Every structure is written in C-alpha cells, then in structure tokens.
Amino acid sequence: MSSTIPSQQKALFLLSKQGDWKVDHTPVLKPKAGEVLIRVESSALNPVDWKVRDWGLDVIPEYPTILGCDSAGVVIAVGEGVKSVAIGDKVIHQGEFDVRKGSFQQYNLELSHLVAKLPPNLTFDQGATISTAAATAAISFYGPKVDLGGLALTPPWTNGGRGKYAGTPLLIIGGASSVGQAVIQFAQLSGFSPIVTTASLSGADRLKSLGATHVIDRYADLPSSLQVITATPFSLIYDAISSPETKETAHSILAEGGTLIIVEQPGVKEAVPTKEVIAPWAGVNQSPNKEIGAELMANLSALLENGDIKVSILLCLLDCTRNSYAVGDKPNMVEVIPNGLAGIPDGLDRLRKYQVIAKKLVVHPQETL
Ligand SMILES: NC(=O)c1ccc[n+]([C@@H]2O[C@H](COP(=O)([O-])OP(=O)(O)OC[C@H]3O[C@@H](n4cnc5c(N)ncnc54)[C@H](OP(=O)(O)O)[C@@H]3O)[C@@H](O)[C@H]2O)c1
C-alpha cells in the first residue's frame, strides 16, 4: 500500500439496531485479495438507508455498522490479483451494509469486479447516484427467477438482448423516482413498448426523453387515466414506489396471469394466486443476484458512456424556479449536504418525510469535520 493512505478515517456508524448515529474514528482497512480500497469522494443517500435503521431490517450482519450503498471515488490501493482496475482509477460502486464496504465512510473496500470505472463525462456526484437505481432495475428484469431475484429476461448487453421484448407493454408506477428512471431506461433498451408511467406532470418531458411513451399524472385516478391509453389491462407492472397504496392499486389493475414487480416488502395484502408478485433485492453482491450484479457492473461504465443510461437526466435537470425539467448539459440537481458524513442523519430525515423531490442528496465524506 502507498504511504499516502492514512491509518485512521472518519465514518458514520449506526451503533445498534434502530439505534443512534455517531461519526467516529476507525481504521482504514487494507484490501484483501481481489479487493480495492477506495477514497470515497461522493456518497449518495437512498431511502433504504433510513428504512434499514428505522425498521431494523434484517440485512445487517452485526452492529455497530456502516450504511450507505451508492458512492464514487478513487482507487488508492489494490489487493493481490486485481488486474481490472488500478491505483488512481475513478470508480463507482454500490457498497454494502457493513463496516468494510458501507459508503458512509471516507475509505471503503469493494471487490474489484464490482466497481465500474467512472466515465469521463460524469462527476463524482453524478456517479455516486447511479449504482443502486441501476441495480434495482437491472436485477428486476434480468435477475434469476427465484425469491429476491427478477424476471430472468435477456439483458440488453448480451447478444440478442437489445430490443428483444419489442411490443411488450409495461406500466411503471413512479417513473420519476431514481429507480423508476432507471427502469424506464432499461425497459427501453429491452424494447418494451408502450412504456407508460405515472409521475408529476412537470417531469413528463424528461421522462419521455428517457423512453417513456406516456406519462400519466400521478395525482389522477389511475384506472380511468389508463383507459384513455388502452383498454387492455397490463400484464407487467413495475411499482417503483411500492407504498402500501401504490402496491394495492397496481395489483388491482394487473391483468389476470400478469406479474407485479414491487421494490418494497411486505407484499400485497389482497394478493391472489392468479397474479404473480415478485420483490427483487438490489444487492449486486448478494444472493441470488451476484452473477447478474457482476454482469451489470462490468457493463455499467459503457452503458453510461454511450448514453444508453443517462445519469445526467437521472439526476433531474430541474430548474426549481420554473418547476420545469430540461434535458442537456445544465448543472445537475444534486444537493450536496454540508458537513460531510455528519449531515447524513438530517438528510435521511428529509427522505423519510418525503421532502426530497426530483433530486438526489449526496455528501462528500472527505469534508467531514
Ligand atoms: N428492492 C430494493 O432492493 C430497492 C433498491 C432501491 C430502492 N428501493 C425502493 O424503491 C423505492 C424508490 O426509491 P428511490 O430512491 O427511487 O426514490 P426517490 O428517488 O427518492 O423517489 C422520489 C420520487 O418518487 C416519486 N413519487 C413519490 N410518491 C409517488 C407516487 N405515489 N406515485 C408516483 N410517484 C411517486 C416523486 O416523483 P414526482 O417528481 O413525479 O412527483 C419523487 O420525486 C423506495 O421504496 C426504495 O426503498 C428498493
């Protein structure tokens, strides 16, 4: 390891199940064989971070732990056998909920095959927001057809995958969410059509530029809005919000024999055996999705660089003053929370209260006082 690597760093610990947060010092760990050590320059906040803490989700091996599942940074050391990335490479990766790999710290570790090079057209803040949304969408469509997996469709990065599902209609609840925007884009790569989504209408043009064919006002009555577009019930619905209300509505309008994808457990209260409900889990290094997760990360950089997945739009180029969206090279609507890691609990509180609309919150861990 290089001598410029500090022995100590700061991290935001979740001290116990449903417990308190604390910024504390902790050693910078050395990469094991196959791993890289990353200096985290930007780390994004996701709803799952507050849900794990508030709901005490059973995904934490031991406490105290470090959360955070979306970051971008620079490789500063590599473990034995690592060939795909080198010291100095800028990378993005998902992170995992433990003290070695959580992204709410200044330096974290990752398996080298699970990092994607940050394309030159993206900033650290942009890159930090993409992994989990992309993983949720990709695992849902292309993950294995088992519990916590997906639909086992052919991914667009393999031979014959692109456009393979042409003519298959898809309804997405919540297309403007981070997950929803990634779902629209992977659905378009796979050929789904029409791609109908619900959202605030102020974002309709932006969602159409990503691949949505129809945008329905999310505050309007969904069944009657759909009637205007098609009388045929959808056989595939992706609920990218998965609140109790959206899940029940989506399930009630799903065609008999159809499939509803939800991103939040528990399942649907009034579920019937004639309608399938699947609930993928987006961990790229977790069973049963390790293989598709690695495939996604191996292809993510190219997808971003080619513009197949448009992170700059994913980040909502929102002109708040006019409440309208623009597509192009304008500055991204990423809000950098001050005070580095110490700002995360307040940021998660805003996510918990649904006060963050059409933008991503990120922190710069290196700015932690
Ligand atoms: N299963 C997994 O592994 C996994 C992984 C990641 C995320 N998730 C879950 O996925 C969900 C979305 O997360 P996210 O990070 O994508 O959220 P997000 O980016 O914070 O979503 C915010 C957007 O959701 C839209 N929205 C809110 N309520 C809506 C409703 N009732 N109908 C339609 N749109 C609505 C709003 O869009 P408008 O601007 O259009 O109003 C808002 O801008 C969360 O429940 C999260 O926990 C699950």
PDBQT file of the ligand as one rigid body, heavy atoms in Angstrom, charges set to zero:
ROOT
HETATM    1  N1  LIG A 401     -35.720  -3.627  -3.520  1.00  0.00    +0.000 N 
HETATM    2  C1  LIG A 401     -34.582  -2.953  -3.494  1.00  0.00    +0.000 C 
HETATM    3  O1  LIG A 401     -33.507  -3.540  -3.430  1.00  0.00    +0.000 OA
HETATM    4  C2  LIG A 401     -34.610  -1.451  -3.587  1.00  0.00    +0.000 A 
HETATM    5  C3  LIG A 401     -33.470  -0.745  -4.008  1.00  0.00    +0.000 A 
HETATM    6  C4  LIG A 401     -33.546   0.653  -4.119  1.00  0.00    +0.000 A 
HETATM    7  C5  LIG A 401     -34.727   1.310  -3.791  1.00  0.00    +0.000 A 
HETATM    8  N2  LIG A 401     -35.796   0.583  -3.344  1.00  0.00    +0.000 N 
HETATM    9  C6  LIG A 401     -37.069   1.258  -3.012  1.00  0.00    +0.000 C 
HETATM   10  O2  LIG A 401     -37.532   1.898  -4.187  1.00  0.00    +0.000 OA
HETATM   11  C7  LIG A 401     -38.378   2.986  -3.832  1.00  0.00    +0.000 C 
HETATM   12  C8  LIG A 401     -37.952   4.226  -4.612  1.00  0.00    +0.000 C 
HETATM   13  O3  LIG A 401     -36.662   4.638  -4.180  1.00  0.00    +0.000 OA
HETATM   14  P1  LIG A 401     -35.930   5.840  -4.937  1.00  0.00    +0.000 P 
HETATM   15  O4  LIG A 401     -34.607   6.054  -4.322  1.00  0.00    +0.000 OA
HETATM   16  O5  LIG A 401     -36.017   5.583  -6.391  1.00  0.00    +0.000 OA
HETATM   17  O6  LIG A 401     -36.919   7.054  -4.556  1.00  0.00    +0.000 OA
HETATM   18  P2  LIG A 401     -36.741   8.594  -4.857  1.00  0.00    +0.000 P 
HETATM   19  O7  LIG A 401     -35.796   8.818  -5.971  1.00  0.00    +0.000 OA
HETATM   20  O8  LIG A 401     -36.493   9.279  -3.570  1.00  0.00    +0.000 OA
HETATM   21  O9  LIG A 401     -38.245   8.931  -5.360  1.00  0.00    +0.000 OA
HETATM   22  C9  LIG A 401     -38.733  10.234  -5.247  1.00  0.00    +0.000 C 
HETATM   23  C10 LIG A 401     -39.796  10.435  -6.334  1.00  0.00    +0.000 C 
HETATM   24  O10 LIG A 401     -40.853   9.490  -6.173  1.00  0.00    +0.000 OA
HETATM   25  C11 LIG A 401     -41.990   9.989  -6.836  1.00  0.00    +0.000 C 
HETATM   26  N3  LIG A 401     -43.182   9.524  -6.115  1.00  0.00    +0.000 N 
HETATM   27  C12 LIG A 401     -43.384   9.559  -4.776  1.00  0.00    +0.000 A 
HETATM   28  N4  LIG A 401     -44.598   9.029  -4.481  1.00  0.00    +0.000 NA
HETATM   29  C13 LIG A 401     -45.171   8.650  -5.664  1.00  0.00    +0.000 A 
HETATM   30  C14 LIG A 401     -46.420   8.051  -6.017  1.00  0.00    +0.000 A 
HETATM   31  N5  LIG A 401     -47.333   7.747  -5.105  1.00  0.00    +0.000 N 
HETATM   32  N6  LIG A 401     -46.642   7.798  -7.323  1.00  0.00    +0.000 NA
HETATM   33  C15 LIG A 401     -45.741   8.104  -8.260  1.00  0.00    +0.000 A 
HETATM   34  N7  LIG A 401     -44.550   8.702  -7.983  1.00  0.00    +0.000 NA
HETATM   35  C16 LIG A 401     -44.274   8.961  -6.698  1.00  0.00    +0.000 A 
HETATM   36  C17 LIG A 401     -41.869  11.514  -6.856  1.00  0.00    +0.000 C 
HETATM   37  O11 LIG A 401     -41.877  11.818  -8.228  1.00  0.00    +0.000 OA
HETATM   38  P3  LIG A 401     -42.567  13.090  -8.905  1.00  0.00    +0.000 P 
HETATM   39  O12 LIG A 401     -41.401  14.064  -9.042  1.00  0.00    +0.000 OA
HETATM   40  O13 LIG A 401     -43.055  12.578 -10.199  1.00  0.00    +0.000 OA
HETATM   41  O14 LIG A 401     -43.647  13.603  -8.001  1.00  0.00    +0.000 OA
HETATM   42  C18 LIG A 401     -40.467  11.766  -6.250  1.00  0.00    +0.000 C 
HETATM   43  O15 LIG A 401     -39.709  12.723  -6.983  1.00  0.00    +0.000 OA
HETATM   44  C19 LIG A 401     -38.231   3.134  -2.302  1.00  0.00    +0.000 C 
HETATM   45  O16 LIG A 401     -39.334   2.485  -1.700  1.00  0.00    +0.000 OA
HETATM   46  C20 LIG A 401     -36.947   2.376  -2.000  1.00  0.00    +0.000 C 
HETATM   47  O17 LIG A 401     -36.882   1.905  -0.682  1.00  0.00    +0.000 OA
HETATM   48  C21 LIG A 401     -35.757  -0.777  -3.258  1.00  0.00    +0.000 A 
ENDROOT
TORSDOF 0
